[in-house]
Amino acid sequence: MRTIEDYSLIRKIKSGDTEAWEELVNKYYEQIYSFCVRRCLGDRVLAADLTQDIFLKVIENIDTYKFRGKFFNYLFTITVNVCNNYYNKKKFNQSELDENVINSGTETIMKNLMMEESANQIQVALNTLPDIQREALILKYYYDLKVKDIAKITGTSVPTSQSRIHQGLKKLSKLLDREEFMNG
């Protein structure tokens, strides 16, 4: 259903239909923005900027888009790449990252991102993971993607994606000191 809708919208966009473009953006904006917020340690302003960059990249490349697989996976591949490129350019050093997690993690994320205390703790712990593990866990548990889709989106193999998810869960479990987290 979603794939057929996307196919139809993209066809219309390629023929110059601006309303179809708005419909496509409206359809996926919240999901992309939410991913960016989580990926950017709760920085909503940065997430909004990156989300805008992502949709600009999509519109710039829509004419070359081939109808292979799900558009959602294509969109998330661009999303992951834009976020990674931003952080590669930014070159956070570990102390800046730790400080950012402590400062924004306890205030911004706990206030704005999640309502429940346990969800806040998970988000703060998630922010301390290496990017590749955090990214895999966000795609798996916040977007309910299959490991094979995560592998496609992140440009890795299925075993690598499984390993990132597993290692990330192990680290989260230690950080949260919760046995039920690994079993749940």
C-alpha positions as a printed Julia matrix, in Angstrom:
184×3 Matrix{Float64}:
  0.0    0.0     0.0
  2.64   2.51    1.13
  4.94   1.54   -1.78
  2.18   2.01   -4.38
  1.24   5.39   -2.88
  4.89   6.47   -2.93
  5.32   5.26   -6.51
  2.33   7.34   -7.58
  3.52  10.44   -5.68
  7.04  10.19   -7.1
  5.68   9.82  -10.63
  3.64  13.02  -10.11
  6.65  14.83   -8.59
  8.82  13.85  -11.55
  6.23  15.42  -13.84
  6.35  18.69  -11.88
  3.41  18.3    -9.46
  4.28  20.48   -6.43
  1.25  19.3    -4.45
  2.52  15.72   -4.72
  5.87  16.91   -3.33
  4.11  18.57   -0.37
  2.13  15.39    0.21
  5.32  13.29    0.22
  7.08  15.67    2.63
  4.03  15.75    4.93
  3.85  11.97    4.85
  7.44  11.44    6.03
  8.47  14.68    7.76
  7.69  13.61   11.34
  9.49  10.27   11.0
 12.61  11.86    9.54
 12.57  14.73   12.04
 12.1   12.31   14.99
 15.03  10.21   13.79
 17.18  13.35   13.53
 16.2   14.51   17.02
 17.27  11.17   18.47
 20.42  11.04   16.33
 21.35  14.62   17.31
 21.18  13.99   21.05
 17.89  15.85   21.38
 18.98  19.04   19.6
 15.69  19.99   17.94
 17.05  23.01   16.06
 19.84  20.95   14.51
 17.34  18.15   13.78
 15.07  20.6    11.94
 18.02  21.87    9.88
 19.13  18.36    8.99
 15.56  17.34    8.13
 15.36  20.28    5.74
 18.72  19.27    4.2
 17.44  15.7     3.78
 14.33  16.79    1.89
 16.43  19.16   -0.24
 18.67  16.23   -1.18
 15.62  14.12   -2.02
 14.14  16.78   -4.3
 17.53  17.42   -5.94
 17.85  13.71   -6.72
 14.23  12.74   -7.36
 14.72  12.71  -11.14
 17.36   9.99  -10.83
 15.37   7.95   -8.28
 14.75   4.4    -9.53
 11.68   2.51   -8.37
 13.57  -0.33   -6.71
 12.59  -1.36   -3.22
 10.76   0.86   -0.77
 10.99   4.64   -1.03
 11.05   4.68    2.79
 14.4    2.81    2.73
 15.76   5.23    0.12
 14.66   8.17    2.26
 16.23   6.71    5.41
 19.47   5.97    3.56
 19.69   9.67    2.69
 18.75  10.54    6.28
 21.49   8.37    7.8
 24.06   9.73    5.33
 23.15  13.38    5.97
 23.38  12.88    9.74
 26.68  10.98    9.47
 28.14  13.6     7.12
 27.19  16.35    9.55
 28.91  14.59   12.44
 31.94  13.67   10.34
 32.36  17.35    9.42
 31.7   18.47   12.97
 34.3   16.06   14.32
 33.02  15.92   17.86
 35.76  14.87   20.17
 34.78  12.51   22.96
 34.89  15.12   25.74
 32.6   17.48   23.8
 30.26  14.58   23.19
 30.28  13.55   26.87
 29.64  17.13   27.93
 26.85  17.47   25.39
 25.24  14.25   26.63
 25.45  15.43   30.23
 24.15  18.94   29.52
 21.49  18.34   26.91
 20.88  14.73   27.9
 19.55  15.47   31.36
 17.71  18.7    30.55
 16.58  18.95   26.93
 16.04  15.28   26.24
 14.29  14.51   29.52
 12.01  17.54   29.22
 11.24  17.49   25.52
 11.87  14.1    23.97
 10.21  11.59   26.26
  7.56  11.78   28.94
  8.27   8.71   31.04
 11.28   8.57   33.34
 12.36   5.17   32.03
 12.17   6.41   28.45
 14.35   9.35   29.44
 16.91   7.04   30.98
 16.95   4.95   27.83
 17.42   8.04   25.65
 20.27   9.38   27.8
 21.93   5.95   27.75
 21.34   5.7    24.0
 23.12   9.01   23.51
 26.3    7.6    25.05
 26.56   4.73   22.53
 28.81   4.92   19.48
 26.97   6.46   16.5
 26.73   3.21   14.55
 25.12   1.34   17.45
 22.8    4.22   18.37
 21.71   4.52   14.74
 20.99   0.76   14.44
 19.0    0.71   17.69
 16.95   3.78   16.7
 16.07   2.24   13.35
 15.22  -1.12   14.95
 13.27  -0.08   18.03
 11.88   3.36   17.22
 11.04   2.61   13.57
 10.52  -1.14   13.85
 12.66  -1.84   10.79
 13.88  -5.32    9.94
 17.61  -6.02   10.23
 17.9   -6.48    6.45
 16.37  -3.01    5.91
 18.73  -1.52    8.51
 21.65  -3.13    6.66
 20.49  -1.59    3.36
 19.93   1.84    4.88
 23.29   1.92    6.66
 25.23   0.29    3.8
 26.38  -2.69    5.85
 25.81  -6.43    5.88
 23.02  -8.11    7.83
 25.49  -9.71   10.3
 27.13  -6.32   10.9
 23.75  -4.71   11.59
 22.8   -7.59   13.9
 26.09  -7.18   15.73
 25.6   -3.42   16.13
 22.12  -3.99   17.55
 23.33  -6.74   19.88
 26.38  -4.8    21.09
 24.29  -1.67   21.55
 21.71  -3.57   23.59
 24.46  -5.07   25.77
 25.91  -1.61   26.44
 22.46  -0.13   27.11
 21.7   -2.97   29.49
 24.89  -2.26   31.45
 24.24   1.48   31.45
 20.7    1.02   32.66
 21.64  -1.9    34.92
 18.43  -3.65   33.94
 18.19  -7.33   33.22
 14.61  -6.98   31.94
 15.81  -4.61   29.2
 17.73  -7.42   27.47
 14.88  -9.9    27.93
 12.09  -7.52   26.92
